[in-house]
């Protein structure tokens, strides 16, 4: 899957999953550096929020996980909160099995 198509598909998936929170207006996934940059208009915010997440992928015998390693946000408190959460124990987000093969191809480059 090419980069533009992958970015468009991921943006659509996240917009659908988190539609009650707002809308992603720009998303750029870079599998080489294992990072994703997002700009979003979120409910209750007066301006777009920019977010960059560095990640790793963890695979077990039958499951795959997206694990944020570092989060930077245009809202400083979000960056600080994310650092604390990751330091204590990085959240593992399971990649649904139905989309895992395609998602891993995109996320791992």
C-alpha positions as CSV (number, residue, x, y, z in Angstrom):
1,X,0.0,0.0,0.0
2,X,1.5,3.3,-1.0
3,X,2.0,6.1,1.6
4,X,-0.8,8.4,0.5
5,X,-3.3,5.5,0.4
6,X,-2.1,4.3,3.9
7,X,-2.4,7.8,5.4
8,X,-5.9,8.3,3.9
9,X,-7.1,4.9,5.1
10,X,-5.7,5.4,8.6
11,X,-7.2,8.9,8.8
12,X,-10.6,7.5,7.8
13,X,-10.4,4.7,10.3
14,X,-9.4,7.0,13.2
15,X,-12.0,9.6,12.3
16,X,-14.7,6.9,12.3
17,X,-13.5,5.4,15.6
18,X,-13.1,8.7,17.4
19,X,-15.9,10.7,15.7
20,X,-17.3,11.9,19.0
21,X,-14.0,13.6,19.9
22,X,-13.6,15.7,16.7
23,X,-11.9,15.3,13.3
24,X,-8.4,14.5,12.1
25,X,-7.6,17.1,9.4
26,X,-4.1,15.9,8.6
27,X,-2.3,12.7,9.2
28,X,1.2,11.6,8.1
29,X,2.5,8.1,8.9
30,X,6.3,7.6,8.5
31,X,7.0,3.9,8.8
32,X,10.7,4.4,8.4
33,X,11.0,6.6,11.6
34,X,8.0,4.8,13.2
35,X,6.1,8.0,13.9
36,X,2.7,9.4,13.0
37,X,1.9,13.2,13.0
38,X,-1.7,14.3,13.4
39,X,-3.5,17.6,13.3
40,X,-7.0,17.5,14.6
41,X,-10.0,19.7,15.4
42,X,-11.2,18.5,18.7
43,X,-14.5,19.1,20.5
44,X,-14.1,22.1,22.9
45,X,-10.9,23.4,21.4
46,X,-10.7,26.7,19.5
47,X,-7.7,25.7,17.4
48,X,-6.3,22.5,15.9
49,X,-4.1,20.4,18.0
50,X,-0.9,18.9,16.6
51,X,0.3,15.5,17.9
52,X,3.3,13.4,17.0
53,X,3.6,9.8,18.3
54,X,6.7,7.7,18.0
55,X,5.8,4.0,18.3
56,X,6.9,0.4,18.2
57,X,5.1,-2.7,17.2
58,X,5.0,-5.8,19.4
59,X,4.0,-9.2,18.1
60,X,3.1,-12.3,20.1
61,X,2.1,-15.6,18.7
62,X,-1.4,-14.5,17.6
63,X,-1.7,-10.8,18.4
64,X,0.0,-7.5,17.4
65,X,0.2,-4.3,19.4
66,X,0.8,-0.6,18.7
67,X,2.9,0.8,21.6
68,X,3.5,4.6,21.8
69,X,7.0,5.4,22.9
70,X,7.0,9.2,22.9
71,X,4.2,11.7,22.4
72,X,4.6,15.4,21.7
73,X,1.6,17.7,21.5
74,X,1.0,21.3,20.9
75,X,-0.8,21.3,24.3
76,X,2.1,21.0,26.7
77,X,0.0,19.3,29.4
78,X,-0.8,16.5,27.0
79,X,2.9,15.9,26.3
80,X,3.6,15.8,30.1
81,X,0.7,13.5,30.8
82,X,1.6,11.1,28.0
83,X,5.2,11.0,29.2
84,X,4.1,10.0,32.7
85,X,1.7,7.3,31.4
86,X,4.4,5.9,29.1
87,X,7.0,6.0,31.8
88,X,4.8,4.1,34.2
89,X,3.8,1.5,31.6
90,X,3.3,2.2,27.9
91,X,-0.2,1.4,26.9
92,X,-0.5,-1.4,24.4
93,X,-3.2,-0.9,21.8
94,X,-4.2,-4.2,20.2
95,X,-4.4,-4.1,16.4
96,X,-7.6,-6.0,15.5
97,X,-6.9,-9.3,13.9
98,X,-9.1,-8.6,10.9
99,X,-6.9,-5.7,9.8
100,X,-3.6,-6.8,11.3
101,X,-1.9,-8.0,8.1
102,X,-2.6,-4.7,6.3
103,X,-2.0,-2.6,9.4
104,X,1.4,-4.2,10.1
105,X,2.5,-3.8,6.5
106,X,1.7,0.0,6.7
107,X,3.1,0.5,10.2
108,X,6.3,-1.4,9.6
109,X,6.9,-0.1,6.1
